[in-house]
């Protein structure tokens, strides 16, 4: 499916802010046993592909009729990997990942989808799976980043530079099935204030991060404020609980 004709990739939006960088017994029995083929690695049951398993967990248009859920366009991301993202304050790295739909911490696998309702609002969903204890550690890192980076920080990649002017902790969508949840609002100064939001939930060893940005403020030269859609969160979280 194609996006709305007026929608722009995230990297293009950030460039509008002039931020662009310048996986002995019975012999017969013995004979029978030796004749039976031994199992080999190729005959063993295939290992589970964590990427495929995560992909099955994404919400579909049948479950959220107002949204198209698809892979983000190639080149859309400011940074393709955590290694491609640099921050002036190391403690703020988890926030830079969350606001650029990169996985948190040290995942075993992660997958991203874009949920769009045909407007200028983009909602990126990142699903990641972790080894025992790693998901908790990732959430702890994000919580610490929120506390340490309220005054802002700067994220850089080979494609762009984004100075976030402030970070604020907010109240996440109420979900009693989630083990942990964190919500944030991050701002960028451009013809006013552009506010981007995240909501992050842990379900056992799986983390889902929602990152929402409303590009209309950037494009129309006025302040803008994105909101993570509650209906999208409710439908997606239901598939993880």
Backbone torsions as a table, in degrees:
resi	resn	phi	psi	omega
1	UNK	NA	144.8	179.0
2	UNK	-93.8	153.9	176.6
3	UNK	-76.4	171.3	175.1
4	UNK	-58.0	144.0	-174.1
5	UNK	-58.2	-29.0	-175.8
6	UNK	-91.4	-5.0	-176.8
7	UNK	-74.7	148.1	-179.7
8	UNK	-121.1	147.8	174.6
9	UNK	-60.1	153.3	-178.1
10	UNK	-57.0	-43.7	-177.7
11	UNK	-62.1	-37.7	177.8
12	UNK	-64.0	-40.6	178.8
13	UNK	-61.1	-46.6	179.9
14	UNK	-64.8	-31.1	177.7
15	UNK	-66.4	-27.7	178.7
16	UNK	-63.9	-21.8	-179.4
17	UNK	-87.5	12.8	-176.8
18	UNK	58.8	34.6	-179.0
19	UNK	-99.8	-3.7	-177.7
20	UNK	-60.6	133.0	-176.3
21	UNK	-68.7	126.8	-173.0
22	UNK	-63.5	NA	NA
23	UNK	NA	NA	NA
24	UNK	NA	10.6	-178.6
25	UNK	-94.0	-145.0	-176.3
26	UNK	-76.2	110.0	-177.6
27	UNK	-62.4	-34.1	-179.1
28	UNK	-64.3	-38.0	-179.7
29	UNK	-66.4	-39.9	-179.9
30	UNK	-66.0	-40.0	-179.1
31	UNK	-64.8	-39.7	179.6
32	UNK	-64.1	-40.9	-178.9
33	UNK	-65.0	-40.7	-178.2
34	UNK	-71.8	-22.4	-178.9
35	UNK	-79.7	-21.9	-179.1
36	UNK	-74.0	131.6	-179.3
37	UNK	-66.9	140.4	177.1
38	UNK	-83.5	147.1	179.7
39	UNK	-69.6	145.1	179.1
40	UNK	-120.0	171.3	-179.7
41	UNK	-60.0	-36.8	-177.6
42	UNK	-69.8	-23.2	-179.9
43	UNK	-91.3	-9.9	-179.6
44	UNK	-69.1	159.5	179.3
45	UNK	-65.2	130.0	-177.8
46	UNK	-58.2	143.8	177.6
47	UNK	-66.9	149.0	179.3
48	UNK	-69.8	132.6	178.2
49	UNK	-89.1	109.8	-176.5
50	UNK	-62.6	-31.1	179.0
51	UNK	-66.2	-44.3	178.8
52	UNK	-64.5	-39.2	-179.9
53	UNK	-65.9	-39.6	177.5
54	UNK	-66.1	-41.5	-178.7
55	UNK	-59.1	-34.1	178.9
56	UNK	-66.7	-19.8	-174.8
57	UNK	-87.4	-7.8	-178.3
58	UNK	-70.6	143.6	176.0
59	UNK	-63.6	149.8	-179.4
60	UNK	-116.5	167.8	179.7
61	UNK	-61.7	-29.5	177.9
62	UNK	-65.3	-23.8	-178.3
63	UNK	-97.7	-22.5	174.6
64	UNK	-137.1	84.0	-170.3
65	UNK	-57.5	-26.7	-176.2
66	UNK	-80.9	-3.0	-174.6
67	UNK	-124.3	143.4	166.9
68	UNK	-94.1	130.5	-179.6
69	UNK	-115.7	114.2	-173.2
70	UNK	-145.9	171.7	176.4
71	UNK	-71.8	141.1	176.4
72	UNK	-63.6	153.8	178.5
73	UNK	-64.1	144.9	178.0
74	UNK	-62.4	136.5	-179.5
75	UNK	83.6	1.1	-178.7
76	UNK	-69.1	-34.1	-173.7
77	UNK	-76.7	144.5	174.1
78	UNK	-65.8	-36.2	178.0
79	UNK	-141.1	135.2	-178.2
80	UNK	-81.7	-27.0	-179.0
81	UNK	-138.1	165.7	176.0
82	UNK	-59.0	-37.2	-178.8
83	UNK	-64.0	-25.2	179.7
84	UNK	-80.6	-11.4	-177.5
85	UNK	-102.2	129.2	178.6
86	UNK	-124.1	145.7	179.4
87	UNK	-130.6	149.4	-179.7
88	UNK	-73.0	-23.1	177.1
89	UNK	-120.6	104.6	-176.1
90	UNK	-49.2	-35.6	-179.0
91	UNK	-62.9	-20.7	-176.5
92	UNK	-88.6	-3.0	-177.5
93	UNK	-52.2	-44.0	179.4
94	UNK	-58.5	-34.6	177.7
95	UNK	-68.6	-40.2	178.0
96	UNK	-62.1	-38.1	177.5
97	UNK	-66.5	-47.3	-177.0
98	UNK	-62.2	-36.7	-178.7
99	UNK	-89.2	9.0	173.3
100	UNK	-133.8	26.2	178.5
101	UNK	43.9	40.1	169.5
102	UNK	-95.5	152.6	179.5
103	UNK	-69.8	154.5	177.8
104	UNK	-87.4	156.4	171.6
105	UNK	58.4	-136.9	-176.0
106	UNK	-121.4	78.4	-177.7
107	UNK	-76.5	158.0	173.0
108	UNK	-83.9	-28.0	177.8
109	UNK	-163.1	154.0	176.9
110	UNK	-151.4	152.7	179.9
111	UNK	-142.7	144.6	-179.4
112	UNK	-120.9	143.6	172.8
113	UNK	-135.3	153.9	177.3
114	UNK	-110.9	125.2	177.0
115	UNK	-107.6	117.2	-177.3
116	UNK	-127.6	139.7	179.9
117	UNK	-103.5	15.0	178.6
118	UNK	90.1	-0.3	177.8
119	UNK	-102.1	-165.7	178.9
120	UNK	-84.2	3.0	-179.4
121	UNK	-89.1	124.6	177.6
122	UNK	-108.5	134.4	178.8
123	UNK	-126.8	106.9	-179.2
124	UNK	-93.1	131.7	179.6
125	UNK	-115.2	118.9	177.8
126	UNK	-111.7	119.8	175.9
127	UNK	-105.8	133.9	-180.0
128	UNK	-139.4	143.2	177.7
129	UNK	-117.2	147.4	-170.3
130	UNK	-133.4	158.1	171.2
131	UNK	-72.4	164.8	-177.2
132	UNK	-51.6	127.3	176.2
133	UNK	86.2	-18.6	-176.6
134	UNK	-73.9	-30.7	178.5
135	UNK	-68.5	-42.3	177.3
136	UNK	-60.9	-41.5	179.5
137	UNK	-63.9	-37.6	179.7
138	UNK	-65.8	-41.6	178.7
139	UNK	-67.0	-37.3	178.4
140	UNK	-63.5	-41.0	178.8
141	UNK	-62.8	-39.5	178.7
142	UNK	-66.8	-43.1	179.5
143	UNK	-61.2	-41.0	179.4
144	UNK	-67.3	-35.9	178.7
145	UNK	-64.5	-41.1	179.2
146	UNK	-60.2	-44.2	-179.2
147	UNK	-67.7	-33.2	-174.8
148	UNK	-87.5	-17.3	-169.0
149	UNK	-120.6	25.9	-178.2
150	UNK	-62.7	-26.4	-179.9
151	UNK	-84.2	0.3	178.1
152	UNK	104.3	170.7	180.0
153	UNK	-166.4	170.9	179.1
154	UNK	-121.4	129.4	177.5
155	UNK	-107.3	139.0	-178.4
156	UNK	-134.4	151.1	171.0
157	UNK	-144.3	-178.6	177.5
158	UNK	-70.6	-13.6	-178.0
159	UNK	-96.3	-35.4	-172.6
160	UNK	-158.2	167.7	174.7
161	UNK	-129.8	128.6	-178.9
162	UNK	-126.0	111.6	174.9
163	UNK	-89.6	112.9	176.2
164	UNK	-85.6	126.1	-174.8
165	UNK	-85.4	-21.7	178.0
166	UNK	-161.4	158.3	175.9
167	UNK	-136.8	134.2	-179.9
168	UNK	-133.6	138.7	175.8
169	UNK	-82.1	134.7	-179.5
170	UNK	-122.4	-179.3	179.3
171	UNK	-92.6	119.7	-178.8
172	UNK	-73.9	165.4	175.2
173	UNK	-56.6	131.0	-178.1
174	UNK	-68.9	119.6	179.4
175	UNK	-143.2	102.8	-176.6
176	UNK	-69.6	-15.0	180.0
177	UNK	-80.1	-20.8	-179.0
178	UNK	-76.6	143.6	178.2
179	UNK	-79.1	-32.1	178.6
180	UNK	-151.6	156.6	175.8
181	UNK	-154.9	145.7	179.1
182	UNK	-142.1	138.4	177.1
183	UNK	-128.8	143.4	-179.0
184	UNK	-138.6	158.6	171.4
185	UNK	-128.0	124.8	179.7
186	UNK	-120.2	140.2	-177.1
187	UNK	-116.0	151.4	175.0
188	UNK	-131.3	135.4	179.4
189	UNK	-86.1	119.9	174.5
190	UNK	-162.1	107.2	-177.8
191	UNK	48.8	48.6	-175.8
192	UNK	118.3	-143.6	-180.0
193	UNK	-126.2	125.7	177.6
194	UNK	-104.0	118.3	-177.0
195	UNK	-105.1	123.6	177.6
196	UNK	-110.2	147.5	-176.9
197	UNK	-128.4	150.8	174.4
198	UNK	-130.3	150.6	168.7
199	UNK	-136.6	128.6	-173.9
200	UNK	-127.5	129.8	-177.8
201	UNK	-128.6	142.0	174.3
202	UNK	-111.5	128.3	174.0
203	UNK	-120.6	94.2	-176.9
204	UNK	63.0	-119.8	-179.2
205	UNK	-96.4	16.2	178.7
206	UNK	-119.0	136.6	176.2
207	UNK	-120.3	135.6	172.9
208	UNK	-117.5	129.1	178.4
209	UNK	-119.2	129.1	176.0
210	UNK	-107.1	130.7	176.2
211	UNK	-126.7	122.8	-177.6
212	UNK	-120.2	136.9	178.1
213	UNK	-139.8	132.7	178.6
214	UNK	-102.2	108.6	-174.8
215	UNK	-76.9	-10.7	-175.8
216	UNK	-63.2	-36.2	179.0
217	UNK	-63.3	-42.4	177.8
218	UNK	-62.0	-45.8	-173.8
219	UNK	-73.2	-33.1	-177.0
220	UNK	-97.1	3.4	175.6
221	UNK	66.6	41.9	178.5
222	UNK	-143.6	167.7	177.4
223	UNK	-63.7	145.7	179.7
224	UNK	-140.9	153.6	-177.9
225	UNK	-141.5	114.2	179.4
226	UNK	-83.7	152.5	175.5
227	UNK	-131.7	137.9	176.0
228	UNK	-77.1	117.7	-175.3
229	UNK	-61.8	125.3	-178.6
230	UNK	-63.6	-36.6	-179.0
231	UNK	-67.2	-35.3	178.0
232	UNK	-68.6	-44.8	178.7
233	UNK	-61.7	-44.9	-178.1
234	UNK	-61.6	-45.3	-178.6
235	UNK	-67.8	-43.6	-179.3
236	UNK	-69.3	-44.4	179.9
237	UNK	-61.6	-33.7	-179.6
238	UNK	-60.2	-33.2	-179.6
239	UNK	-76.7	-13.1	-178.1
240	UNK	-102.6	-17.4	-175.2
241	UNK	-87.7	NA	NA
